[in-house]
Amino acid sequence: MESLRLLYKIGHGPSSSHTMGPERICQSVHNMYHGDKYHVILYGSLSFTGRGHLTDYIIQKTLPNSHVEFSTDIDIPHPNTMDIIVYKHNQLIAQERYFSLGGGSFRRDGDAPKDNMQRYPHQSFSDIKTYCQEQNLTLVEYVYHHEPKIKKHLKTVWNTMQESINQGLHTEGVLPGALNIKRKARSLLYSQQNKVSIQLRLVSAFAYAVSEVNASGGKVVTAPTCGASGVLPSVLYYLKDAHKYNDELIIDALAVAGLIGNIIKHNGSISGAEAGCQAEVGTACSMAAAAYAYLENGDLDVIEYAAEIALEHHLGLTCDPVLGYVQIPCIERNAVAGHRAINAGELAQLLTSTQVVSFDTIVETMIETGRDINASYRETSIGGLAKRFKLIE
């Protein structure tokens, strides 16, 4: 499996597949050809939700003198496909097709998957678990054994997550875009509703904070994507604030969460355009549940069960952002998933000895479910809530 550096990326929202991925594709093409004029054609989910996800904006910002076309052609090899036609001195010099794979990763059509960042020899949780038991290693030790230098990156990741939370908590007003959504993180933090638990209020405030920064195009960490970037930070920040875990332990929990996310990415998907929101928020919830279980218990079986519960109960979750913005239902969904992660971690501690379904089985089920989901519910904004919201507007 790949390095955690390829899972935890730092960049600008609102979407890792629709903003960060295309930005990096355009940078790569420009560095390769140094054209002076570009024609970019977006297909599939990139076309359906590109305007709301700021895909056209980031392309035009990255490529000089570029024109973006939104195609309705659905006969494409990947749901996030884009063509870039390059001109220089009014002469066509290149035409390339790229796929935005989710989490900010991309691949050029015809290229083999890159393997220069492969760090982990095991492909499943079962294999990792067996290896750890044989070598008497914890999951944290497993990560640091195979990526000795990853801790420095995880420190930067954690610092960025905290900065995103603090920025979101101190920003008021309305989110950009046509929906006119009021920012809620700060009001959640200072709410005086005494009947609401402190945990509910704080985790929600932290999740909203990061998600609102992301929706504004601010800097966030893909965990595993921009659209799901509020889940893991909200749980970890709450544990630091309420349970007084220090930064070193939080960073170790990030390593555990990253391993879970990596397994899902390798054997399933973290792309909403490919497998629905179960692949994004579902994965984020699973990562956060594993991190919570690691900090609160540490047992290998409890961590696996927590991650399994969290992902299992997101199976079938559709990706239907209203008008293509990563706002409704995405922001609220991040908060709900933060609480689900904590609940999964707590339930796993109570019922570990009764676990029947393995984490690997749930990952296989998730990607199979994602392929069966109707295409309109995979980040197109033409089905589900996105469709109904337009009807009642």
Secondary structure, 3 states (H helix, E strand, C coil): CECHHHCCCEEECCCHHHHHHHHHHHHHHHHHHCCCEEEEEECHHHHHCCCCCCHHHHHHHHCCCEEEEECCCCCCCCCCEEEEEEEECCEEEEEEEEEEEECCEEEECCCCCCCCCECCCCCCHHHHHHHHHHHCCCHHHHHHHHCCCHHHHHHHHHHHHHHHHHHHHCCCCECCCCCCCECCHHHHHCCCCCCCCHHHHHHHHHHHHHHHHHHCCCEEECCCCCCCCCHHHHHHHHHHHHCCCCHHHHHHHHHHHHHHHHHHHHHCCCCHHHHCHHHCHHHHHHHHHHHHHHHHCCCHHHHHHHHHHHHHCCCCCCECCHHHCCCCCHHHHHHHHHHHHHHHHHHHHHHHHHCCCCHHHHHHHHHHHHHHCCHHHECCCCCHHHHHHHHHC
